Amino acid sequence: MPLPNASQPEHNPLRCPQCGSELSSNATRCLKCEYPIDPPTPERPCHTHMLKRSPSTMPVDTPGNTRFAPGTEIILQCLPSGQCFTLALDKPVILGRGEVISDEQDAIDLTQFNAVQHGVSRTHCSLERWANQLVVTDLGSTNGTFLNGESLLPFHRHAVAHGDKLILGSLHFYVSFANLPPA
């Protein structure tokens, strides 16, 4: 049996995902079963490539911990995307969509998480450090703020614990506390 010539590429035919038949490189439909074939494009390559970064992970800590002392940051993980962002909460932060409304508070624009489709108001809720706790306050949002599935009373502070789930309209976040290493 002859060995393959190293200068010739190995033949790995494209296969129909429906019936497994061999496809030509420019096929738009399978000739055997008529299954539509989407050709790979630069935006949608056909192969999965190795990531050049490690995945973001949530800190391992005791769920239900409400202690939010100085030096602790909050990590909000948007579900189901998994995208995380970190807040130091040096001053109160408004979660909403669009431009910053108040000079006294920072604002996080959630538009990138499809906030409009999820019913997030422009000034939906605020997060702040209150003594040694993290508190959330619904700011009279149209679709409400929920903590672990419970609807929050607008304009009242509610304590948030590590591991809680915060829902703005229908936009879900997993809440995690991260202690900063000593300086």
Backbone as CSV, one residue per row, in Angstrom:
resi,resn,N_x,N_y,N_z,CA_x,CA_y,CA_z,C_x,C_y,C_z
1,MET,0.849,-1.169,0.000,0.000,0.000,0.000,0.893,1.229,0.000
2,PRO,0.708,2.140,-0.956,1.555,3.324,-1.035,1.208,4.318,0.066
3,LEU,2.239,5.015,0.548,2.044,6.062,1.544,1.551,7.325,0.854
4,PRO,0.698,8.118,1.535,0.238,9.355,0.900,1.404,10.314,0.711
5,ASN,1.374,11.032,-0.377,2.383,12.019,-0.697,2.196,13.217,0.238
6,ALA,3.255,13.617,0.949,3.171,14.709,1.922,2.817,16.030,1.269
7,SER,3.085,16.205,-0.005,2.789,17.470,-0.664,1.318,17.568,-1.065
8,GLN,0.586,16.457,-1.056,-0.831,16.500,-1.416,-1.673,16.614,-0.152
9,PRO,-2.710,17.484,-0.171,-3.548,17.606,1.014,-4.360,16.339,1.227
10,GLU,-4.615,16.033,2.488,-5.426,14.876,2.827,-6.861,15.148,2.391
11,HIS,-7.548,14.152,1.820,-8.912,14.335,1.331,-9.913,14.031,2.443
12,ASN,-10.539,15.082,2.971,-11.607,14.946,3.963,-12.863,15.535,3.342
13,PRO,-13.697,14.703,2.742,-14.858,15.242,2.044,-15.860,15.878,3.012
14,LEU,-16.550,16.898,2.504,-17.643,17.490,3.258,-18.808,16.511,3.234
15,ARG,-19.512,16.403,4.334,-20.632,15.471,4.458,-21.905,16.224,4.803
16,CYS,-23.018,15.727,4.312,-24.331,16.278,4.629,-24.636,15.986,6.102
17,PRO,-25.040,17.006,6.884,-25.356,16.757,8.290,-26.629,15.927,8.475
18,GLN,-27.457,15.836,7.431,-28.712,15.082,7.509,-28.515,13.600,7.204
19,CYS,-27.906,13.308,6.040,-27.820,11.907,5.614,-26.392,11.367,5.532
20,GLY,-25.382,12.250,5.641,-23.998,11.802,5.618,-23.397,11.649,4.235
21,SER,-24.139,11.977,3.194,-23.610,11.863,1.822,-22.493,12.866,1.593
22,GLU,-21.555,12.478,0.705,-20.463,13.373,0.358,-21.003,14.551,-0.439
23,LEU,-20.478,15.743,-0.147,-20.925,16.972,-0.808,-19.783,17.593,-1.589
24,SER,-20.105,18.308,-2.637,-19.084,19.087,-3.335,-18.810,20.336,-2.496
25,SER,-17.664,20.969,-2.709,-17.263,22.108,-1.888,-18.180,23.314,-2.065
26,ASN,-18.902,23.393,-3.168,-19.781,24.541,-3.405,-21.272,24.168,-3.334
27,ALA,-21.600,23.045,-2.721,-22.988,22.577,-2.649,-23.832,23.506,-1.789
28,THR,-25.044,23.769,-2.226,-26.009,24.533,-1.439,-27.140,23.628,-0.938
29,ARG,-27.256,22.427,-1.553,-28.230,21.411,-1.138,-27.594,20.042,-1.339
30,CYS,-27.974,19.112,-0.483,-27.515,17.735,-0.638,-28.223,17.136,-1.853
31,LEU,-27.444,16.481,-2.743,-28.047,15.869,-3.935,-28.908,14.668,-3.575
32,LYS,-28.621,14.006,-2.462,-29.368,12.812,-2.090,-30.668,13.136,-1.337
33,CYS,-30.586,13.994,-0.299,-31.773,14.235,0.536,-32.327,15.656,0.429
34,GLU,-31.687,16.533,-0.355,-32.114,17.924,-0.555,-31.970,18.810,0.683
35,TYR,-31.198,18.356,1.672,-30.994,19.149,2.878,-30.226,20.416,2.502
36,PRO,-30.697,21.630,2.969,-29.976,22.867,2.626,-28.627,22.931,3.345
37,ILE,-27.615,23.336,2.617,-26.262,23.431,3.152,-25.865,24.901,3.191
38,ASP,-25.509,25.374,4.384,-25.012,26.745,4.528,-23.504,26.708,4.357
39,PRO,-22.998,27.357,3.328,-21.540,27.350,3.159,-20.874,28.160,4.258
40,PRO,-19.657,27.746,4.668,-18.940,28.529,5.677,-18.598,29.905,5.127
41,THR,-18.647,30.905,5.977,-18.272,32.276,5.609,-17.271,32.758,6.646
42,PRO,-16.601,33.883,6.395,-15.684,34.402,7.416,-16.404,34.682,8.739
43,GLU,-17.689,35.090,8.661,-18.449,35.360,9.878,-18.862,34.072,10.581
44,ARG,-19.040,32.983,9.839,-19.467,31.697,10.394,-18.558,30.600,9.863
45,PRO,-17.342,30.488,10.393,-16.461,29.433,9.904,-17.020,28.065,10.273
46,CYS,-16.598,27.064,9.514,-17.146,25.732,9.745,-16.412,24.978,10.848
47,HIS,-15.248,25.430,11.276,-14.485,24.720,12.293,-14.410,25.544,13.569
48,THR,-14.397,24.887,14.701,-14.208,25.555,15.975,-12.715,25.722,16.204
49,HIS,-12.331,26.919,16.563,-10.921,27.215,16.782,-10.625,27.255,18.278
50,MET,-9.403,26.972,18.623,-8.955,27.003,20.008,-9.023,28.434,20.522
51,LEU,-9.554,28.633,21.736,-9.609,29.956,22.337,-8.213,30.418,22.707
52,LYS,-7.995,31.725,22.635,-6.706,32.296,22.999,-6.745,32.851,24.420
53,ARG,-7.842,32.596,25.136,-7.977,33.074,26.509,-8.631,31.994,27.356
54,SER,-8.440,32.100,28.643,-9.106,31.184,29.569,-10.537,31.653,29.766
55,PRO,-11.458,30.741,30.070,-12.822,31.176,30.328,-12.907,31.925,31.649
56,SER,-13.836,32.887,31.726,-14.080,33.587,32.985,-14.778,32.633,33.935
57,THR,-14.349,32.643,35.175,-14.995,31.785,36.157,-15.453,32.625,37.327
58,MET,-16.493,32.166,37.966,-17.018,32.844,39.135,-16.221,32.395,40.353
59,PRO,-16.000,33.288,41.322,-15.282,32.900,42.524,-16.060,31.845,43.309
60,VAL,-15.329,30.933,43.925,-15.961,29.907,44.745,-16.038,30.458,46.166
61,ASP,-17.233,30.559,46.676,-17.457,31.097,48.009,-18.757,30.507,48.527
62,THR,-19.079,30.790,49.749,-20.294,30.262,50.342,-21.498,31.038,49.820
63,PRO,-22.437,30.365,49.117,-23.640,31.070,48.681,-24.424,31.561,49.890
64,GLY,-25.098,32.685,49.725,-25.912,33.217,50.795,-25.176,34.198,51.697
65,ASN,-23.877,34.380,51.505,-23.094,35.318,52.293,-23.549,36.735,51.954
66,THR,-24.010,37.493,52.966,-24.468,38.858,52.719,-23.411,39.900,53.072
67,ARG,-22.284,39.476,53.641,-21.246,40.435,54.021,-20.605,41.023,52.763
68,PHE,-20.684,42.347,52.646,-20.140,43.064,51.501,-19.284,44.206,52.035
69,ALA,-18.175,43.835,52.646,-17.292,44.780,53.327,-16.480,45.595,52.322
70,PRO,-15.865,46.687,52.793,-14.956,47.437,51.917,-13.889,46.495,51.355
71,GLY,-13.500,46.721,50.117,-12.529,45.851,49.467,-13.181,44.705,48.716
72,THR,-14.511,44.618,48.782,-15.230,43.584,48.049,-15.816,44.207,46.796
73,GLU,-15.752,43.494,45.707,-16.368,43.927,44.454,-17.529,43.000,44.139
74,ILE,-18.426,43.472,43.304,-19.532,42.647,42.841,-19.243,42.238,41.394
75,ILE,-19.503,40.991,41.098,-19.414,40.500,39.726,-20.828,40.139,39.306
76,LEU,-21.291,40.740,38.217,-22.591,40.404,37.654,-22.351,39.591,36.397
77,GLN,-22.947,38.414,36.350,-22.832,37.546,35.177,-24.187,37.505,34.506
78,CYS,-24.241,37.997,33.268,-25.488,38.004,32.510,-25.767,36.591,32.008
79,LEU,-26.990,36.154,32.200,-27.385,34.818,31.762,-28.341,34.946,30.586
80,PRO,-28.262,34.164,29.540,-27.435,32.980,29.419,-26.076,33.228,28.775
81,SER,-25.761,34.478,28.394,-24.519,34.728,27.655,-23.277,34.395,28.467
82,GLY,-23.342,34.560,29.780,-22.182,34.296,30.617,-21.232,35.466,30.725
83,GLN,-21.495,36.557,29.993,-20.607,37.714,30.042,-20.652,38.337,31.429
84,CYS,-19.475,38.656,31.967,-19.369,39.200,33.320,-18.854,40.629,33.281
85,PHE,-19.278,41.403,34.271,-18.640,42.693,34.508,-18.545,42.908,36.002
86,THR,-17.518,43.664,36.398,-17.188,43.856,37.804,-17.460,45.299,38.198
87,LEU,-18.036,45.468,39.402,-18.319,46.801,39.922,-17.678,46.935,41.298
88,ALA,-16.945,48.030,41.528,-16.330,48.276,42.828,-17.328,48.900,43.797
89,LEU,-18.315,49.580,43.289,-19.359,50.245,44.075,-18.800,51.256,45.070
90,ASP,-17.899,52.123,44.576,-17.411,53.228,45.395,-18.536,54.224,45.650
91,LYS,-19.478,54.290,44.718,-20.695,55.084,44.879,-21.831,54.308,44.214
92,PRO,-23.089,54.656,44.489,-24.214,53.905,43.923,-24.149,53.847,42.394
93,VAL,-24.648,52.735,41.846,-24.645,52.511,40.401,-26.074,52.226,39.952
94,ILE,-26.481,52.884,38.867,-27.788,52.621,38.260,-27.607,51.590,37.161
95,LEU,-28.439,50.564,37.165,-28.491,49.614,36.055,-29.696,49.998,35.211
96,GLY,-29.484,50.146,33.925,-30.557,50.546,33.017,-30.071,50.505,31.592
97,ARG,-30.625,51.378,30.783,-30.191,51.429,29.390,-30.149,52.878,28.934
98,GLY,-29.232,53.164,28.044,-29.106,54.515,27.517,-28.079,55.332,28.274
99,GLU,-28.236,56.650,28.180,-27.254,57.592,28.729,-27.345,57.693,30.245
100,VAL,-26.261,58.206,30.836,-26.222,58.448,32.283,-27.241,59.532,32.604
101,ILE,-28.081,59.263,33.615,-29.145,60.186,33.985,-28.722,61.109,35.131
102,SER,-27.905,60.623,36.051,-27.585,61.352,37.270,-26.085,61.563,37.401
103,ASP,-25.705,62.751,37.915,-24.291,63.029,38.156,-23.808,62.405,39.460
104,GLU,-24.736,62.156,40.404,-24.359,61.587,41.694,-24.106,60.088,41.612
105,GLN,-24.588,59.446,40.588,-24.464,57.993,40.484,-23.850,57.629,39.142
106,ASP,-23.087,56.524,39.146,-22.604,55.959,37.900,-23.757,55.175,37.283
107,ALA,-23.663,54.887,36.008,-24.712,54.116,35.347,-24.078,53.051,34.468
108,ILE,-24.712,51.900,34.427,-24.290,50.814,33.556,-25.360,50.654,32.482
109,ASP,-24.960,50.827,31.231,-25.874,50.687,30.105,-25.939,49.212,29.710
110,LEU,-27.094,48.594,29.857,-27.282,47.171,29.566,-27.793,46.919,28.153
111,THR,-27.714,47.914,27.283,-28.204,47.775,25.910,-27.568,46.589,25.199
112,GLN,-26.283,46.328,25.438,-25.587,45.225,24.762,-26.173,43.859,25.113
113,PHE,-26.971,43.780,26.180,-27.605,42.528,26.589,-29.068,42.463,26.126
114,ASN,-29.406,43.233,25.089,-30.776,43.304,24.560,-31.754,43.786,25.626
115,ALA,-31.357,44.830,26.347,-32.144,45.351,27.462,-33.551,45.773,27.046
116,VAL,-33.684,46.386,25.888,-35.013,46.829,25.440,-35.943,45.634,25.284
117,GLN,-35.469,44.582,24.619,-36.293,43.390,24.405,-36.638,42.701,25.728
118,HIS,-35.781,42.861,26.743,-36.020,42.240,28.046,-36.840,43.131,28.978
119,GLY,-37.254,44.307,28.509,-38.097,45.181,29.318,-37.364,45.948,30.395
120,VAL,-36.075,46.228,30.181,-35.294,46.998,31.153,-35.580,48.487,30.941
121,SER,-35.915,49.183,32.030,-36.165,50.626,31.974,-34.850,51.387,31.891
122,ARG,-34.921,52.669,31.504,-33.695,53.466,31.403,-32.996,53.596,32.744
123,THR,-33.743,53.833,33.809,-33.191,53.826,35.162,-33.955,52.737,35.912
124,HIS,-33.520,51.520,35.768,-34.271,50.353,36.244,-34.105,50.135,37.753
125,CYS,-32.857,50.010,38.206,-32.602,49.783,39.633,-31.233,50.334,39.973
126,SER,-30.955,50.414,41.274,-29.626,50.854,41.690,-29.021,49.801,42.610
127,LEU,-27.702,49.744,42.593,-26.934,48.893,43.502,-26.042,49.819,44.307
128,GLU,-25.963,49.553,45.618,-25.082,50.374,46.444,-24.631,49.593,47.671
129,ARG,-23.535,50.057,48.222,-23.015,49.508,49.465,-23.763,50.223,50.586
130,TRP,-24.378,49.468,51.467,-25.122,50.039,52.598,-24.604,49.349,53.852
131,ALA,-23.810,50.078,54.642,-23.087,49.492,55.763,-22.215,48.365,55.197
132,ASN,-22.348,47.132,55.671,-21.565,46.013,55.146,-22.429,45.083,54.301
133,GLN,-23.395,45.657,53.581,-24.244,44.862,52.701,-24.328,45.511,51.323
134,LEU,-24.634,44.678,50.343,-24.981,45.151,49.013,-26.500,45.230,48.985
135,VAL,-27.039,46.359,48.543,-28.491,46.482,48.450,-28.888,46.875,47.030
136,VAL,-30.054,46.393,46.618,-30.640,46.742,45.329,-31.931,47.488,45.614
137,THR,-32.199,48.516,44.815,-33.426,49.296,44.938,-34.039,49.432,43.556
138,ASP,-35.261,48.946,43.390,-35.989,49.161,42.137,-36.355,50.644,42.077
139,LEU,-36.118,51.275,40.946,-36.343,52.717,40.801,-37.658,53.014,40.089
140,GLY,-38.680,52.213,40.367,-39.987,52.416,39.742,-40.009,51.925,38.307
141,SER,-39.262,50.865,38.038,-39.165,50.335,36.678,-40.521,49.833,36.183
142,THR,-40.696,49.835,34.875,-41.947,49.400,34.262,-42.203,47.916,34.479
143,ASN,-41.168,47.073,34.328,-41.349,45.623,34.392,-40.833,44.982,35.667
144,GLY,-40.399,45.774,36.609,-40.021,45.262,37.910,-38.622,44.681,37.994
145,THR,-38.163,44.580,39.245,-36.886,43.961,39.581,-37.207,42.798,40.512
146,PHE,-36.529,41.675,40.304,-36.786,40.462,41.067,-35.475,39.981,41.678
147,LEU,-35.550,39.520,42.911,-34.393,38.956,43.595,-34.760,37.535,43.979
148,ASN,-34.064,36.568,43.359,-34.354,35.141,43.566,-35.829,34.821,43.314
149,GLY,-36.394,35.450,42.286,-37.769,35.173,41.880,-38.828,35.991,42.602
150,GLU,-38.450,36.756,43.624,-39.408,37.565,44.387,-39.407,38.997,43.853
151,SER,-40.587,39.516,43.562,-40.725,40.886,43.083,-40.359,41.864,44.192
152,LEU,-39.544,42.867,43.856,-39.113,43.848,44.849,-40.050,45.045,44.873
153,LEU,-40.315,45.533,46.069,-41.120,46.717,46.256,-40.297,47.917,45.785
154,PRO,-40.834,48.736,44.868,-40.060,49.880,44.355,-39.660,50.851,45.465
155,PHE,-38.488,51.437,45.312,-37.927,52.463,46.180,-37.670,51.982,47.614
156,HIS,-37.519,50.663,47.797,-37.135,50.093,49.085,-35.844,49.299,48.891
157,ARG,-34.915,49.414,49.841,-33.659,48.677,49.759,-33.895,47.211,50.110
158,HIS,-33.228,46.341,49.349,-33.301,44.898,49.592,-31.879,44.355,49.593
159,ALA,-31.501,43.606,50.637,-30.154,43.047,50.753,-29.939,41.958,49.707
160,VAL,-28.764,41.978,49.100,-28.379,40.987,48.087,-27.241,40.156,48.664
161,ALA,-27.301,38.845,48.479,-26.271,37.932,48.972,-25.475,37.344,47.809
162,HIS,-24.286,36.888,48.115,-23.468,36.159,47.137,-24.271,34.947,46.653
163,GLY,-24.355,34.768,45.344,-25.080,33.633,44.772,-26.519,33.938,44.419
164,ASP,-27.001,35.155,44.712,-28.382,35.508,44.377,-28.544,35.700,42.873
165,LYS,-29.783,35.598,42.434,-30.131,35.870,41.038,-30.967,37.139,41.000
166,LEU,-30.519,38.100,40.210,-31.170,39.389,40.059,-31.774,39.440,38.663
167,ILE,-33.054,39.793,38.570,-33.732,39.834,37.274,-34.300,41.232,37.078
168,LEU,-33.935,41.855,35.971,-34.442,43.173,35.589,-35.374,42.965,34.410
169,GLY,-36.676,43.144,34.599,-37.639,42.784,33.561,-37.548,41.286,33.365
170,SER,-36.915,40.861,32.266,-36.649,39.432,32.065,-35.164,39.171,31.795
171,LEU,-34.312,40.141,32.151,-32.863,40.015,31.971,-32.259,39.483,33.268
172,HIS,-31.649,38.308,33.204,-31.147,37.599,34.387,-29.666,37.857,34.628
173,PHE,-29.319,38.024,35.914,-27.929,38.172,36.337,-27.673,37.277,37.541
174,TYR,-26.498,36.676,37.569,-26.016,35.929,38.725,-25.085,36.872,39.467
175,VAL,-25.270,37.009,40.783,-24.500,37.945,41.602,-23.432,37.182,42.372
176,SER,-22.203,37.699,42.326,-21.107,37.081,43.052,-20.285,38.172,43.708
177,PHE,-19.775,37.888,44.901,-18.899,38.817,45.601,-17.461,38.335,45.438
178,ALA,-16.564,39.268,45.191,-15.147,38.925,45.050,-14.345,39.823,45.969
179,ASN,-13.593,39.216,46.866,-12.719,39.983,47.746,-11.434,40.309,47.019
180,LEU,-11.040,41.567,47.093,-9.811,41.994,46.436,-8.608,41.559,47.255
181,PRO,-7.536,41.158,46.579,-6.331,40.806,47.332,-5.769,42.043,48.026
182,PRO,-5.118,41.877,49.188,-4.544,43.038,49.890,-3.525,43.753,49.009
183,ALA,-3.482,45.068,49.116,-2.576,45.873,48.278,-1.156,45.822,48.776
